[in-house]
């Protein structure tokens, strides 16, 4: 059954949806990545003074983890709203929430100025960031994929997946420029704040893009024909539990892999013979490769079985840490860059197909809720605890081997989720699109 021409969006709407999804998640992950880098580089000294270096790093990464722990709340609240009031309206709310929280972090006084209130406020703002991200991802994925051809869902849904490396590229680029042009004292005093304050301009641009876009044809068809879920959270847990479990497990490996090569590598590298700028450069180059690798992997999964592409990448991701740590032990900057790039390419091959795989586990009327819950619950089990676990393992055993084992186990868990999941059923979207939707005027620019 093919999608009727009347229901197929024009090329301009499709491109706008892709850009809206890409730009919004890129801006939000810029905010998130700036925080991640600052947690490794400056927060231990500014907000947790008086602790030994290891404890300070653990405390800083604990605030990093809060952003993951709060994601399920965003998934519950905004995921439900996305299936009830629409994808677009929720995405405007999530972008605003993250942008305001990030801007305020840039203005937050240090522990030396306001005492214990500083780390408390930092945790609260980090919590708000996580709530926003928890509601953002599912909607951004649906925004691009539900405007696109279901047969090319791997590629179109990868727009949101490009957000993390694009945000990481922007944030580390800004931080690298600041660290290269400022003294250590100036960077620690005020330079790091510049990266946070820039989010105000970036969020304004993202809102401008999203406010011009209509909601997706699939959601409008669901809405016009009275098929909206009244209690989507309850329905997901009652009728689509297998898809939820598959989505959660599939995400753990990529989350842990990403935490290793973009977050933990900052603290590990700077304590094992590399300068701050060398490590930031490695993550910057890795992120640049991901800008191409992620959509290419999504497109590949449209041509080859999606679960197979994902599983092979997870197997590679399980093995690579056992190569990475030995090759960087000699202190070679080139090997550091190569090691991070290869690690992030394995992540790209998992992350590119991931969005399509997860939303395909749920029926269209429950997609925002189901995919948001899968994304956020997995974030706690994967990305939230990984930097803390890596740091604790290094401190306890004094060796990288337990860290590599941790990553390998996480990737094997993801393979289990892929085996539990299902292949796409394109007829689900086509059935809604076949009903048609009432044409609407193009929003004013």
N, C-alpha and C positions, 0 to 999 in steps of 0.2 A: 504494500500500500504506500503510495507516494504522498508527500505533503502537497495539498492543493496550492496552486499558484496564488490564489487570493489570500491565502494565509501566510504565504512566505514573505518575510519582511524584505524591503528593498535594501540594496547594498549599502546605502547611506546609513540607514538605521542599524544595520548589522555592525558596521565599522564604528559608529558612535557607541554602541553597546560595548564593543571590545575595548575602546579607549576609556570609557567610563569605568569599566571593571578594572582595567590595568592601572589607570591613573589613581583611582581611589585606594586600591590595596597597596600600590607602590608608596603613596604618601603615608598611609598608615603604618606600613612596615618600615618606612624611614624613621618615623617616631619610635617604633618599637626597637629598631636596630640601634639608634642613637643611645637609647637607654641601656641596651645590652652591652655596648662598647664602654659606656661610662661606668657601668657596674663593675667591669673588669679593670678599668684604668684609674678612675678617680674617686668613685663613691666610697671605697673602704676608708680613705683618708678623710674625706669631707664629712661624711655622715656617721661613720662608725670609728671614731678615733679612740685611742687607748687600747685597742685590741692588737694582738700579734698579727702579722701579715696573713697567715692562713685563716684565722678566725675572721678577720676583716673581709677577706674575699668570700668566705662562706656567708657572712651576713649580707654582703652586697648581692650575691647570687640568690639569697633568700628573697630579697625584694624583687629580683628578676622572676623568681618562681611565682610570686604573688600574681603577676600578670597572667600566668597560665592558670593558676587555681581559680581566678575570678572569671575565666572564660566560660565555664558552664553556665554561670548566671546569665551572661550575655546570650549564650546559646538558647537557654530556656526562654528568656524574655523576648529577645529580638527574633529568634527563630520562629516562635509562635506568631508574633506579629507579622512576620514576612509571609506566612501562609494565610493570614487573615486580612491584612490591609494592603499587602503588596510588597514587591521587592524594592522598588525605588524609594518609597517613603522611609523605609527602615534604613536603607543605606545612607541617606542624608543624616539621619540621627546618629548612626554609629561613627561616621566620619567627624561630625561635630564634637562628639564626646571625646574621641581620642585626641583630636587637635587641641581642644581646650586643656585637657589634662597634661599634655606634653608641653604646651606653652607655659603653664604654671610651674612645671618642674624646672624650667629654665630660670624662673624668678625666685625659686625657693632658697631661703637663707641656709647657711651651713650649720652644723652642730655647734661650732664655735660662736655663732651669733645668737641662736635661739634655743640651744640645748636639745633636750630629748624630743622636743616638738618637731625638729627637723626630720629625723628618720620616720616618725609617726606620719607626718604629712606626706613624706615621700612614698610610704607604703600605700596610703590612701589614694594618691594620684596614680600610682602604678596599678592599683586595683581597678580604678576607673578605666585606664587604658585597656586592661584585659577584658573588661566587660564589653567595651566597644569592639575589640577585635573578635570576641566570641560571637557577636552578632553580625559582623561584617563579612566573614569569609563565605558563608553559605549564600548570602544574597549576591555577592560579587560573582561567584561562580554561576549562579542561575541567570544573572543579568546577561552575561555573554552567551552562555550555552543555550538558553531558551529563545534567544533571537536567532541562533544559528541552526544549521542543518543537523538533525540528530545523528546522521551518518558521519559527521565531522566534529562530534562533540569533544573528542579528545583535544583537538586543536583549539576550538573556540573557548572551551572552559579553562584552557591553560592561561588565558589572559590574567585571571586572578592569581594564578600560581607564579607568574613572573614578578608579582609584587614583592615577595621577600628578597630575591636577589637585587631587584631594582632599588628597593629601599635600602638594602645593605650597601649597594654600590654608592648611592647618594650619601648615606650617613658616614660610611668609612672614608669616602672622598673628602667630605667636609672635615672630618676629624683628622685625616692625614694632612690636609692643608693647614689646619690650625696648629697641629703639633710640629709641622715643618717650619712655620713662620713665627711661632711664639716660643718663649722659653718655657721650661717645665713649670716654673712658678706662675707665670702668666696663664698658662693653660689650666692649671689646677685652680687658680683663683677665679678667673672669669671666662677664659676661652671656651671651655666646654659648654657654657651656657648659650653661646651663639648658635650651636647646632640645634638646640631645643627651641630657641626663639624663632628660628627660620621656619618652623612648622606652621606658624600663623599664615604666611604667604602661601605655602604649599596646600594647606587645607582649603583656603579660599578658592584656589584654582580647581581643586577636586570637587568642591560644592558647585561651582559654576558649570562644570561638565555634567554632573549628575542631575541637576535641576532642569536641564534642557531635554532630558530623555524621558520617553514614555515608559510605562511598565511593560513587561514582556508579553508577547502574544499568548503564551501558554497560560500565564496567570490571568490575563484579561478574559480568556475563554473560560477558565475555571470560574471566575467571578461572575461573568454574565450568565452562565448556565447554572448558577446556584450550587456549585460543587465544592465551595470552600469548606475546609474542616473547621468545625466549631471548637473542638478540643484536640488540636493536633498533637500535643505532647502525649496525652493519654492514648491516642490512636497509634502513635509510633510504638510505644511500649507494649501495646496490646496486640497489634497486628504485624509489625515489621521489626521484631526484635532481632531476627537473624541478620537482617541488613544492617542494623545498628551495631551489632557486635562485629560484623565483618568490617564495617567502616572504621570502627575504633581500632581494631587490631592492625589494620592495614597502614594506619598512620604512624604507629609507634616507631618503626624503624627509620623512616625519613626524618621524623622529629629529632630523634637521638643523633642521627648522622649530622643533621644541620647544626645541632647544638655543639657538636665536637668541632666542626670545621669553621664555624663563624663566631662562636662565643668562647668556648673553653680554650681554643687555640690561642686566644689573646693573652690569657693569664699564663698558660703553659709555655708559650713561646718566649714571653718576656722574662720568664724565670729559668729558661734553659738555653741561654746564649744568644737570643735574638733581641734586637731593639724593637721598641714600640712601632716605629715606622715600617720596619721590615715585615712584621706580622700584619699590620694593616694593609700593606701593599699586597701581600699574598691573598688576603680575603677579598681585596678589591678586584684583583685579576680573576679570582674564582667566580665572583659575582658577575663579572662581565661575560665570562663563558656561559654562565647559566642563562643569561638573557636570550641566548640562541638555543641552548640545550633544552630548556624546559618546553618551549613550544614545539621544537623538533620532536621531542619525545612524545608529546601529546598527539602530534600528527602521525607519528609512527604507530601509536597504539590504535589509531583509526584503521590502519591497514593490516596490522597483525593483532592477534588476540591481546586485548588490553591487559588481562591478568598475567599473561606470559611475559610481556615486556616488563611489567612491574616486578614480577617474581625474579627474573634474571638479574635485574638491577639490584634487588634486595640481597641476592646471593653475593654479588660483587661488593656491595656495601659492607657485608659481614666480614669479608676477607681483607679489604683494603687497610683498615687500621693496623693490622699486623705487619703491613709493609710500610705504612706512613711513619710511624714512630721511629723505627730503625733508620730510615733514610734521612731523617732530619737530625739525627743525633750528632752528625758531624758538624753541624752549624752552618751548612751551606744554604744561602738564601735561595739559590736556584731550586734546590731540592725541596725547600719549604714551599715555594710557589707551586711547583709541579705537584707536590703531595696534596696541597689544599685544592688545586684545580681538579685533580682526578677524583678526590673525595666528593667534591661538589658536583662533578659530572655524574657519579653514581646516584647522588641525591636527585639530580635533574631527571634522570631516567625513571626514578620512582615518582617524583613530584609532578612531572608533566602529565602522566596518565591518572594521577591520584584524584583530581577533582571530578573527572568524568566517572571514574570507578565508584566513588562514594555517592554521587547523586543518583547513579543508576541503580543503587540498592533500594531506592525509595520510589513510591508512586508520585506522580507530579503534584498532587494536592497536598502531600506531606513532605515535599523535598526540602523546603527551607528549614523546617524543624528538624527533620531526621539528619540532614547533612550537618547542620550546626551542632547538634548534640554529639554526633560522631567526631567532628573536628575538635570540639572543646574538651570532651571527656578524654580523648586520646592525648590532648595537650598536657593534661595533668600527669598521665602515666608516662608520657614520653619526654617532651621538651621541658616541662617544669622541673622535674627532679634530676635531669641528666647533668647539667653543669654542677649542681651540688654533689651528685654522686661521683662525678669525675674528680672533683676537688678532694672529696673525702677519701676516695680510693688511692689517689696519689699520696695524700698525707699519711694514710695508714700503711700502705705497702711500699711506698717509695719507688714504684715501678709503673710503667705504662701498660703492662700486660692486663691487669684487671679492667682497665678502661677499654681496651680493645675487645675483651671478652664481653663486656657490657653491651657494646655496640653490636657485636655479632648476635647476641641473644635477642636484642631488640629487632634486628632484621629478620631473624627466624620467626619471631612472633608475627611480623607483618606478612610473611609468606603464609602462615596459618590463616590469617584473615582473608587473604586472596583466595585460598582454597575454599573457604566458607562462603565467599560471595558468589554473585551471579553475573552472567554476561548481560550486555545491554538488551533492552526490549524497546526498540525504536517505535513500535506501534503505539506505545503509551502516549507519547507526545503527539504523534500523528492523529490519534483519535480525538484529542482536544482541538488541534489545529483545524481538523476537517470540519468542525462545527462553525468555524469562522468567528471573527470578532467585529464589533461595530467600529468602522473607521473613525479616527479622531484627527483633529487638526494638528498640524505640526506645531510643537511648542515654540513660542516666540523666543528668539535669541536675544 
